[in-house]
């Protein structure tokens, strides 16, 4: 279980940096990071930092499609972590 939290900590740092870089590129009108790439990092477990940053740096929080997919991935990860931590039985 400690490995899971260490993994989530590291992947959220990496995801947060990538999300922040996309925001910087948007401000500078440079080539952006694809949304599919951002969603991929969310699926890897970086969804928690991305959700936090969506509102802190005001990036992609108005895009309904992106918003919906991100929250669905967050629910998936919350369920997975809950299952591992509390050993829920189906």
Secondary structure as UniProt FT lines:
FT   HELIX           2..27
FT   TURN            28..29
FT   HELIX           35..41
FT   HELIX           42..46
FT   HELIX           47..56
FT   TURN            57..58
FT   HELIX           64..86
//
